[in-house]
């Protein structure tokens, strides 16, 4: 029993917004472009931070690097999320049934949970490992998990067009 | 640190291997349609979904309804396949590549519209 009925997705795909996404000449390529731009910001900033926590470039302050990447992570996420929702609505019934979409959404949820754990449990102690010190093992595991999850999210996203 | 490097190498290694996964290709088209076979059909257009990312339309050929896939809206317009030309009721002759799964589906190579233009949409299936 799916969480949301096929009928709901079919109605969403028939909505004026969905029709505009599909049937305007440049809306779809525009949204695809915004999605890639958002991913580039989000993923680039996340990779830079996770590599630092994993133990690369320990001469960089973790807390200062975090201040630098945080707004770009959120900007990228907002762009990718908004464009992703609109692209999804354009063909909601097919996307909802696509295994690559389902896997991707679960992975995004896991990446969010991992980030929340890092934010609430691990980053508060950052003063102790801010400079020239290896991060605690739990923080390194979280950073490695984050990299693996976001790599997988990119791959799942790209595979949407090739799987049904 | 060695553990971190190991983990990182693993992640990068998997990412590099991903393109080798079955079903992956440069374009959906070649995974759906068999570029080694070409077929030609004549029939009447019944429905048109003039949509991104790919336009689809159906062609009635005898008792069979073929589903035909072609380019995006902007690419199709560039070839001259506008909504004024590709519409229900149009008599068409189409050539293209059949679906790999054996269903009555065709990746469009070229289309000739009775009393209208003829155009080549794509030269190869890959």
Interface residues (C-beta under 8 A of the other chain):
Chain A: X21 X22 X23 X24 X25 X26 X27 X28 X29 X32 X51 X54 X55 X56 X90 X134 X140 X144 X147 X148 X151 X155 X159 X161 X162 X163
Chain B: X1 X3 X4 X5 X7 X8 X11 X14 X15 X18 X21 X23 X24 X25 X28 X31 X50 X51 X52 X53 X72 X73 X74 X77
